[in-house]
């Protein structure tokens, strides 16, 4: 069983307030003494896992909304190992993914085998700017087909990388991404990751370098967002994944559509989810 090294305050009092119930009414509805509910609220005793579902049903919310005060962080993308996929050597778009010792960035989650990542959010008891999303590193280092080279990066497996996606919304290359690790969208809607740099100072194209990803050169980029850092072993830090209809991929698609229309001379308003 994972140890919770951090014991954040729960959000029970706020959810009771939002439900319109009094604390005494809630205590009666869940079959607990008011004093017990008070102890839950103030963290004197932990809310049992088996009680969370009952509380959530009464309050018409999710268990995670009771456990965490901070809103969830959307999952922008997943860095996944190429060996977990089957590629067509004759397909032009698949050529760069044929190296089974590398990772690739997936973000649309449209394919059936990527559906498990759709509508994923991350709950954590840390306050971040609303324009921060996260990326999951899913390397499968314990899989029998995992490349030997992945063992040196095993500490990244399951890690959460924080990304400032302000530049994605504003359709620009963040200056903080240059000469640093970043997530970059090309003009043809392919999301890449790596150390962003220019091979020639006055070049209009960009290059990306990362040990675990294929080298990229002569890229025409629409936007680039800087990595802010990693959270390793999230399961030991009271960080939880959940499924929420957050429509992150649709949000990104709307940004891409807006970018296309703006280049054609129009500037529509962006609908945020």
DAMO-V320366 format. One record per backbone hydrogen bond with DSSP energy under -0.5 kcal/mol. NH is the residue of the N-H (numbers start at 0). CO is the residue of the C=O. E is the energy in kcal/mol with one decimal. If there is no record, write none. Layout:
# DAMO-V320366
nh:NH co:CO e:E
nh:NH co:CO e:E
This chain:
# DAMO-V320366
nh:4 co:2 e:-1.2
nh:4 co:235 e:-1.6
nh:7 co:5 e:-0.6
nh:10 co:65 e:-3.7
nh:14 co:10 e:-2.0
nh:15 co:11 e:-2.3
nh:16 co:12 e:-2.1
nh:17 co:13 e:-2.5
nh:18 co:14 e:-1.4
nh:19 co:15 e:-0.7
nh:19 co:16 e:-1.1
nh:20 co:15 e:-1.1
nh:25 co:21 e:-2.5
nh:26 co:22 e:-2.5
nh:27 co:23 e:-2.1
nh:28 co:24 e:-2.2
nh:29 co:25 e:-1.9
nh:30 co:26 e:-0.7
nh:30 co:27 e:-0.5
nh:31 co:26 e:-2.7
nh:35 co:32 e:-0.8
nh:36 co:32 e:-1.8
nh:37 co:33 e:-2.2
nh:38 co:34 e:-1.7
nh:39 co:35 e:-2.1
nh:40 co:36 e:-2.5
nh:41 co:37 e:-2.0
nh:42 co:39 e:-1.1
nh:43 co:38 e:-1.9
nh:44 co:38 e:-1.2
nh:47 co:45 e:-0.6
nh:50 co:47 e:-1.3
nh:51 co:47 e:-1.1
nh:51 co:48 e:-0.6
nh:52 co:48 e:-0.8
nh:53 co:49 e:-0.5
nh:54 co:50 e:-2.8
nh:55 co:51 e:-2.9
nh:56 co:52 e:-2.1
nh:57 co:53 e:-2.0
nh:58 co:54 e:-2.4
nh:59 co:55 e:-0.9
nh:60 co:55 e:-2.1
nh:64 co:61 e:-0.7
nh:65 co:61 e:-0.8
nh:65 co:62 e:-0.7
nh:66 co:62 e:-1.9
nh:67 co:63 e:-2.2
nh:72 co:121 e:-2.9
nh:74 co:119 e:-1.7
nh:75 co:73 e:-0.8
nh:75 co:133 e:-2.8
nh:76 co:133 e:-0.9
nh:77 co:105 e:-2.5
nh:78 co:135 e:-2.8
nh:79 co:77 e:-0.8
nh:79 co:103 e:-2.6
nh:80 co:137 e:-1.0
nh:81 co:101 e:-2.7
nh:82 co:99 e:-0.6
nh:83 co:80 e:-1.4
nh:84 co:81 e:-2.3
nh:86 co:84 e:-0.5
nh:88 co:86 e:-0.7
nh:90 co:87 e:-1.9
nh:91 co:89 e:-0.6
nh:93 co:90 e:-1.6
nh:94 co:90 e:-0.6
nh:94 co:91 e:-0.9
nh:96 co:93 e:-1.5
nh:97 co:94 e:-1.3
nh:99 co:97 e:-0.9
nh:101 co:98 e:-1.5
nh:102 co:211 e:-3.3
nh:103 co:79 e:-2.6
nh:105 co:77 e:-2.7
nh:105 co:103 e:-0.6
nh:113 co:110 e:-1.9
nh:114 co:111 e:-1.4
nh:116 co:113 e:-1.9
nh:117 co:114 e:-1.6
nh:119 co:116 e:-1.3
nh:120 co:241 e:-2.5
nh:121 co:72 e:-2.4
nh:122 co:239 e:-3.3
nh:125 co:123 e:-1.1
nh:127 co:125 e:-0.6
nh:131 co:128 e:-1.7
nh:132 co:130 e:-0.5
nh:132 co:162 e:-2.5
nh:133 co:73 e:-2.1
nh:134 co:160 e:-2.4
nh:135 co:76 e:-2.0
nh:136 co:158 e:-2.3
nh:137 co:78 e:-2.3
nh:137 co:135 e:-0.8
nh:138 co:136 e:-0.7
nh:142 co:139 e:-1.8
nh:145 co:142 e:-2.0
nh:149 co:146 e:-1.5
nh:150 co:147 e:-1.5
nh:151 co:148 e:-0.8
nh:152 co:149 e:-1.7
nh:153 co:150 e:-1.3
nh:155 co:152 e:-2.3
nh:156 co:153 e:-1.2
nh:157 co:136 e:-3.6
nh:158 co:155 e:-2.6
nh:159 co:230 e:-2.4
nh:160 co:134 e:-3.0
nh:160 co:158 e:-0.5
nh:161 co:228 e:-2.7
nh:162 co:132 e:-2.7
nh:163 co:225 e:-1.9
nh:164 co:130 e:-2.6
nh:164 co:162 e:-0.8
nh:167 co:164 e:-0.6
nh:168 co:164 e:-1.5
nh:169 co:165 e:-2.2
nh:170 co:166 e:-0.6
nh:171 co:166 e:-2.1
nh:173 co:171 e:-0.7
nh:173 co:223 e:-2.2
nh:176 co:173 e:-2.1
nh:177 co:173 e:-0.7
nh:177 co:174 e:-0.6
nh:178 co:195 e:-3.3
nh:179 co:176 e:-1.8
nh:181 co:193 e:-2.2
nh:182 co:224 e:-2.6
nh:183 co:181 e:-0.5
nh:183 co:191 e:-2.5
nh:184 co:222 e:-2.3
nh:185 co:183 e:-0.5
nh:185 co:189 e:-2.1
nh:186 co:219 e:-2.2
nh:188 co:185 e:-1.7
nh:191 co:183 e:-2.9
nh:191 co:189 e:-0.5
nh:193 co:181 e:-1.6
nh:194 co:208 e:-3.6
nh:195 co:179 e:-2.5
nh:195 co:193 e:-0.6
nh:196 co:206 e:-2.3
nh:202 co:199 e:-2.0
nh:205 co:218 e:-2.1
nh:206 co:196 e:-2.9
nh:207 co:215 e:-2.5
nh:208 co:194 e:-1.3
nh:212 co:209 e:-1.4
nh:213 co:102 e:-0.5
nh:215 co:207 e:-2.0
nh:218 co:205 e:-2.9
nh:220 co:218 e:-0.8
nh:221 co:184 e:-3.3
nh:222 co:184 e:-1.2
nh:223 co:171 e:-1.6
nh:224 co:182 e:-3.0
nh:226 co:180 e:-2.3
nh:227 co:161 e:-3.5
nh:228 co:161 e:-0.9
nh:230 co:159 e:-2.7
nh:235 co:232 e:-2.0
nh:236 co:233 e:-1.7
nh:238 co:233 e:-1.7
nh:239 co:122 e:-2.2
nh:241 co:120 e:-2.1
nh:243 co:118 e:-3.1
nh:243 co:241 e:-0.6
nh:245 co:243 e:-3.1
nh:250 co:246 e:-2.2
nh:251 co:247 e:-2.5
nh:252 co:248 e:-2.5
nh:253 co:249 e:-2.2
nh:254 co:250 e:-1.6
nh:255 co:251 e:-2.4
nh:256 co:252 e:-2.6
nh:257 co:253 e:-2.6
nh:258 co:254 e:-2.5
nh:259 co:255 e:-2.1
nh:260 co:256 e:-2.4
nh:261 co:257 e:-2.8
nh:262 co:258 e:-1.9
nh:263 co:259 e:-0.8
nh:264 co:261 e:-1.5
nh:265 co:260 e:-2.2
nh:271 co:269 e:-0.6
